[in-house]
Amino acid sequence: MESNRDDAARCVALARAAMAAGDLPRARRLLAKSHRMYPAPADGAAAPVAGSADADLAAARAAAEAELVPAGRAAARAAADAEVSARAAANLRRRRAGEAADAAARAAAPPTHTPEQAALVRRLTVAKTHYEVLGVDDAAAATEESIRRSYRRLALKVHPDKNSAPGAEAAFQKLTTAHERTTLVGRVPYYTAPDWPPPDMRGATVRKWQRWVEGETLDRLLNGCGAELERRAALTAESHRIFVHGQARRQAFAQKAEAMPMTSCKQYEVLRKKLGERNRSPYRG
């Protein structure tokens, strides 16, 4: 029996070495062999004496089996992670292979756009000004109607639903932007100025643009109000020149001064109060 006990102890040592090497199945087989070669005392039997060879073997087995459980869990987790990684890699390889096959099929297939469509997209892409995008040669003589006709003609040719050439969508957006900017020439000249938009307004939010427009409008109304006040002051001054004009003429000047609508001043007051700005106008009604 002592020889079996020694062989069982060697099996335990080999099992621990197998666990250290990561060979958990072999470690389990060696521990089972150790139990077969030198079984543990049956339940209810006297425990081995502390310090004896049987006690040392039992302690070694218990320690090895205690290490085997977490090692097995870690191995199971590692195996599951490896399986997930392998599946992900396989899916990635299949997806890339499918994309490569689709790209090859597209390259081998005849183009669905004509050379004229591709040339039009290239011309719009390299155009530097809005009028060049729209194909308008004489920008000074261009009218909104001629610009609109040119835009419609090009839009039918470059729209992504009609033109499948590479870059058609970006070219259509560029054409639409050029049409929007050039048709506002008469109303908002800032759009065609070379320094537009102002440096502090590039990338501004909609709210910031709204405040900017409100400020510009307020300044314009203030300037208009100043001109109206100067005109009224001139009429009032003429009505006081008693040695130059007769009584009827003086009254006519005074009535003109009082009848002035003062539109800019009144609009300035309304907008100023709405925005909560301080009053910068001498107008008092």
C-alpha positions in Angstrom: 0.0 0.0 0.0 2.9 2.3 0.7 4.0 2.0 -2.9 0.5 2.8 -4.1 0.6 5.8 -1.8 3.9 7.0 -3.3 2.5 6.5 -6.8 -0.6 8.4 -5.9 1.5 11.3 -4.5 3.5 11.3 -7.8 0.2 11.5 -9.7 -0.8 14.5 -7.7 2.5 16.2 -8.4 2.2 15.5 -12.1 -1.4 16.8 -12.0 -0.1 20.1 -10.6 2.5 20.3 -13.3 -0.1 19.7 -16.0 -2.3 22.5 -14.5 0.7 24.8 -14.6 1.2 23.9 -18.3 -2.5 24.5 -19.0 -3.4 20.9 -19.7 -6.4 20.6 -17.5 -7.8 17.4 -18.9 -4.5 15.6 -18.1 -4.6 17.1 -14.6 -8.1 15.7 -14.0 -7.0 12.2 -15.3 -4.0 12.2 -13.0 -6.0 13.2 -9.9 -8.6 10.5 -10.7 -5.8 8.0 -11.0 -4.4 9.1 -7.7 -7.7 8.4 -6.1 -7.9 4.9 -7.7 -4.4 4.0 -6.6 -4.8 5.2 -3.0 -8.4 6.0 -2.1 -9.2 8.5 0.5 -10.6 7.2 3.9 -14.3 6.4 3.7 -16.8 8.7 5.4 -16.9 7.9 9.2 -13.4 6.5 9.2 -10.7 7.9 11.4 -8.9 10.9 9.9 -5.2 10.4 9.1 -2.8 11.5 11.8 -1.4 15.0 11.2 2.1 14.9 9.8 1.7 11.4 8.5 2.2 10.4 4.8 -1.6 9.9 4.4 -2.3 13.3 5.8 0.2 14.9 3.4 -1.3 13.1 0.4 -4.8 14.2 1.4 -3.7 17.8 1.8 -1.9 17.7 -1.6 -5.0 16.3 -3.3 -7.2 18.9 -1.7 -4.9 21.7 -2.8 -4.7 20.4 -6.3 -8.4 19.9 -6.6 -9.0 23.4 -5.2 -6.7 24.9 -7.8 -8.4 22.9 -10.6 -11.8 24.4 -10.1 -10.9 28.1 -10.8 -8.4 27.0 -13.4 -11.2 25.1 -15.2 -13.5 28.2 -15.0 -10.7 30.4 -16.4 -10.1 27.9 -19.2 -13.8 27.8 -20.0 -13.9 31.6 -20.2 -10.8 31.7 -22.3 -12.2 29.0 -24.6 -15.5 31.0 -24.9 -13.6 34.2 -25.7 -11.5 32.4 -28.3 -14.6 31.0 -29.9 -16.2 34.5 -30.0 -13.0 36.0 -31.5 -12.8 33.2 -34.1 -16.4 33.8 -35.1 -15.9 37.5 -35.3 -12.8 37.0 -37.4 -14.6 34.6 -39.7 -17.5 37.0 -40.1 -15.1 39.8 -40.9 -13.3 37.7 -43.5 -16.7 36.8 -45.1 -17.8 40.4 -45.1 -14.5 41.6 -46.7 -14.7 38.8 -49.2 -18.2 39.8 -50.1 -17.3 43.5 -50.4 -14.3 42.6 -52.6 -16.6 40.5 -54.8 -19.1 43.3 -55.0 -16.4 45.8 -55.9 -15.0 43.4 -58.5 -18.5 43.0 -60.0 -19.0 46.7 -60.1 -15.7 47.2 -61.8 -16.4 44.5 -64.3 -19.9 45.7 -65.0 -20.3 48.3 -67.8 -20.8 51.9 -66.4 -24.4 53.0 -66.0 -23.5 56.7 -66.7 -22.5 58.3 -69.9 -19.2 60.2 -70.5 -21.2 63.4 -70.9 -22.7 62.9 -67.4 -19.2 62.3 -65.9 -17.8 65.4 -67.6 -20.6 67.5 -66.3 -20.0 66.3 -62.7 -16.3 67.1 -63.1 -17.0 70.6 -64.4 -19.3 71.4 -61.5 -16.8 69.9 -59.0 -13.9 72.1 -60.2 -15.9 75.3 -60.7 -14.7 78.1 -58.4 -17.6 80.6 -58.5 -21.4 80.3 -58.2 -21.8 81.7 -61.7 -19.3 79.3 -63.1 -21.2 76.5 -61.5 -24.4 77.6 -63.1 -22.7 78.1 -66.5 -23.5 81.9 -66.6 -20.8 83.7 -68.6 -21.9 87.3 -67.9 -22.5 87.6 -64.2 -23.2 91.3 -64.4 -26.0 90.9 -67.0 -27.5 87.8 -65.4 -31.1 88.0 -64.2 -32.9 85.8 -61.7 -34.9 84.3 -64.6 -31.8 83.3 -66.6 -30.2 81.9 -63.5 -33.3 79.9 -62.7 -33.5 78.5 -66.3 -29.8 77.5 -66.2 -30.3 75.9 -62.8 -33.2 73.8 -63.9 -31.5 72.7 -67.0 -28.4 71.5 -65.1 -30.4 70.0 -62.2 -32.2 67.7 -64.6 -28.8 66.4 -65.8 -26.9 66.2 -62.5 -29.6 65.0 -60.1 -28.4 61.7 -58.4 -31.6 60.0 -59.6 -30.7 60.9 -63.2 -26.9 60.8 -63.0 -25.1 57.9 -61.5 -21.6 59.2 -62.1 -19.3 59.3 -59.1 -19.7 62.6 -57.2 -23.1 63.5 -58.7 -24.7 64.0 -55.3 -22.0 66.5 -54.2 -22.2 68.3 -57.5 -25.9 68.6 -57.2 -25.6 70.1 -53.8 -23.0 72.6 -55.1 -25.4 73.5 -57.9 -28.3 74.0 -55.5 -26.1 76.2 -53.2 -25.0 78.3 -56.2 -28.6 78.8 -57.3 -29.7 79.9 -53.8 -26.8 82.4 -53.4 -27.1 84.0 -56.8 -30.8 84.5 -56.7 -30.5 86.6 -53.6 -28.3 89.2 -55.2 -30.9 91.9 -55.4 -32.1 91.4 -51.9 -29.0 90.4 -49.9 -25.8 91.6 -51.6 -23.7 90.1 -48.9 -24.0 86.6 -50.4 -21.8 87.5 -53.4 -19.2 89.6 -51.6 -15.8 88.0 -51.5 -15.4 88.5 -47.8 -18.8 86.8 -47.0 -19.6 85.5 -44.4 -17.8 87.7 -41.9 -14.9 85.9 -40.1 -16.7 86.0 -36.7 -19.8 84.4 -38.2 -18.3 81.4 -40.0 -19.7 78.3 -38.5 -22.2 80.3 -36.4 -25.4 78.8 -35.1 -28.9 79.8 -36.3 -29.5 81.8 -33.2 -26.2 83.7 -33.7 -27.2 84.5 -37.3 -30.6 85.7 -36.1 -29.0 88.1 -33.6 -26.6 89.3 -36.3 -29.5 90.0 -38.7 -31.4 91.8 -35.9 -28.4 93.9 -35.1 -27.9 94.8 -38.8 -31.6 95.7 -39.1 -31.4 97.9 -36.0 -28.4 99.8 -37.3 -30.1 100.3 -40.7 -33.2 101.6 -39.0 -31.1 103.9 -36.8 -29.4 105.4 -39.8 -32.7 105.9 -41.5 -34.1 107.5 -38.4 -31.2 109.9 -38.3 -31.9 111.0 -41.9 -35.5 111.5 -41.1 -34.7 113.6 -38.0 -32.3 115.8 -40.1 -35.0 116.3 -42.7 -37.6 117.3 -40.1 -35.1 119.6 -38.4 -34.4 121.3 -41.8 -38.1 121.8 -42.4 -38.6 123.2 -38.9 -35.6 125.6 -39.4 -37.2 126.8 -42.6 -40.4 127.5 -40.8 -38.6 129.8 -38.3 -37.0 132.0 -41.0 -39.6 134.7 -40.6 -37.6 137.3 -42.6 -37.4 135.1 -45.7 -40.8 133.6 -46.0 -44.3 134.8 -45.4 -46.6 133.5 -42.8 -48.3 131.0 -45.1 -45.0 129.6 -46.3 -43.8 129.2 -42.7 -46.9 127.3 -41.8 -46.5 125.0 -44.8 -43.0 124.1 -43.7 -44.2 123.5 -40.1 -47.0 121.3 -41.4 -44.6 119.3 -43.5 -42.4 118.7 -40.5 -45.3 117.6 -38.4 -46.7 115.3 -41.1 -43.5 113.4 -41.7 -44.3 109.6 -41.0 -40.9 109.0 -39.4 -41.2 105.3 -40.4 -37.6 104.3 -39.7 -37.7 105.9 -36.3 -40.9 104.2 -35.3 -39.7 100.8 -36.6 -36.4 101.3 -34.7 -38.3 101.9 -31.5 -40.4 98.7 -31.9 -37.4 96.5 -32.7 -35.3 98.1 -30.0 -37.9 97.4 -27.3 -38.3 93.9 -28.6 -34.6 93.2 -28.4 -34.2 95.0 -25.1 -31.5 97.3 -26.5 -30.8 100.8 -25.1 -32.1 103.8 -27.0 -29.5 105.3 -29.3 -31.9 107.6 -31.2 -32.8 111.2 -30.2 -36.3 110.6 -31.6 -39.0 111.2 -29.0 -42.1 111.1 -31.1 
